[in-house]
């Protein structure tokens, strides 16, 4: 298995998709901070998980709004950013309790 570092592809279509979640954030500054923090969220998440239904790695970090970044792994091994959205404390705790997310350290 090749585990070497790779770039994550971000397309205009996915940026548009992420914009749809903007209203779910506390405010525009929180949304902008989350978007700007994507590299840090991926590099040093508080929680990680894998979604079997869409073959994506989930990175979660507690910022002003707890933010989930999903990166899909294609069958050819390409990494593509799928979405970025805030998680409520309830949803975060539910994912932790069901072991869909685990602490990262």
C-alpha positions as CSV (number, residue, x, y, z in Angstrom):
1,X,0.0,0.0,0.0
2,X,1.4,3.4,-1.0
3,X,1.0,5.8,2.0
4,X,3.2,8.6,0.6
5,X,1.9,12.2,1.0
6,X,-0.5,13.3,-1.7
7,X,-2.2,16.5,-2.8
8,X,-5.9,16.8,-2.2
9,X,-7.9,18.0,-5.2
10,X,-10.4,20.8,-4.6
11,X,-12.7,21.7,-7.6
12,X,-14.9,24.7,-8.1
13,X,-17.9,22.4,-7.8
14,X,-16.9,21.4,-4.3
15,X,-16.2,25.0,-3.3
16,X,-19.8,25.7,-4.4
17,X,-21.0,22.8,-2.4
18,X,-19.2,23.9,0.7
19,X,-20.7,27.4,0.3
20,X,-24.1,25.8,0.8
21,X,-23.1,25.1,4.5
22,X,-22.1,28.7,5.2
23,X,-25.5,29.5,6.9
24,X,-24.9,26.6,9.3
25,X,-21.9,28.3,10.9
26,X,-22.2,30.8,13.8
27,X,-21.3,33.6,11.4
28,X,-19.4,34.4,8.2
29,X,-16.1,34.8,10.1
30,X,-16.4,31.3,11.6
31,X,-17.1,29.9,8.1
32,X,-14.1,31.7,6.6
33,X,-11.9,30.6,9.5
34,X,-13.0,27.0,8.9
35,X,-12.3,27.2,5.2
36,X,-8.9,28.8,5.8
37,X,-8.1,26.1,8.4
38,X,-8.7,23.1,6.1
39,X,-4.9,22.3,5.9
40,X,-4.6,22.5,9.7
41,X,-7.8,20.4,10.2
42,X,-6.3,17.7,8.0
43,X,-2.8,17.9,9.5
44,X,-3.9,18.0,13.2
45,X,-7.5,16.9,13.7
46,X,-9.0,16.4,17.1
47,X,-11.0,13.4,15.7
48,X,-10.8,11.2,12.7
49,X,-13.2,8.7,11.1
50,X,-14.0,6.8,7.9
51,X,-17.4,6.9,6.2
52,X,-17.8,3.5,4.5
53,X,-20.9,4.6,2.6
54,X,-19.0,7.3,0.6
55,X,-15.4,6.1,1.0
56,X,-14.3,9.3,2.7
57,X,-11.9,10.1,5.5
58,X,-13.4,12.5,8.0
59,X,-11.3,15.0,9.9
60,X,-12.8,17.0,12.7
61,X,-11.4,19.9,14.6
62,X,-12.9,22.1,17.4
63,X,-12.6,25.7,16.1
64,X,-15.1,28.4,16.8
65,X,-17.6,26.0,15.2
66,X,-16.5,22.3,15.3
67,X,-15.7,21.6,11.7
68,X,-15.8,18.3,9.7
69,X,-13.7,18.0,6.5
70,X,-14.5,15.0,4.3
71,X,-11.9,13.8,1.8
72,X,-13.0,11.0,-0.6
73,X,-10.6,8.4,-1.8
74,X,-11.2,7.4,-5.4
75,X,-10.7,3.9,-6.6
76,X,-7.5,5.0,-8.3
77,X,-6.2,6.4,-5.0
78,X,-6.8,10.1,-5.7
79,X,-7.9,12.3,-2.8
80,X,-10.6,14.8,-3.3
81,X,-12.1,17.3,-0.9
82,X,-15.9,16.5,-0.7
83,X,-17.3,18.9,1.9
84,X,-16.7,21.1,4.9
85,X,-19.5,21.7,7.4
86,X,-20.0,22.4,11.1
87,X,-21.0,19.7,13.6
88,X,-23.2,20.4,16.6
89,X,-22.0,19.2,19.9
90,X,-24.8,16.7,19.9
91,X,-23.8,15.3,16.5
92,X,-20.1,15.2,17.5
93,X,-20.9,13.3,20.7
94,X,-23.2,10.9,18.8
95,X,-20.4,10.1,16.3
96,X,-17.9,9.6,19.1
97,X,-20.3,7.3,21.1
98,X,-21.0,5.2,18.0
99,X,-17.2,5.1,17.3
100,X,-17.7,6.8,13.9
101,X,-15.1,9.3,15.1
102,X,-12.2,8.5,17.4
103,X,-9.8,10.9,19.1
104,X,-6.6,11.6,17.1
105,X,-3.3,11.6,18.9
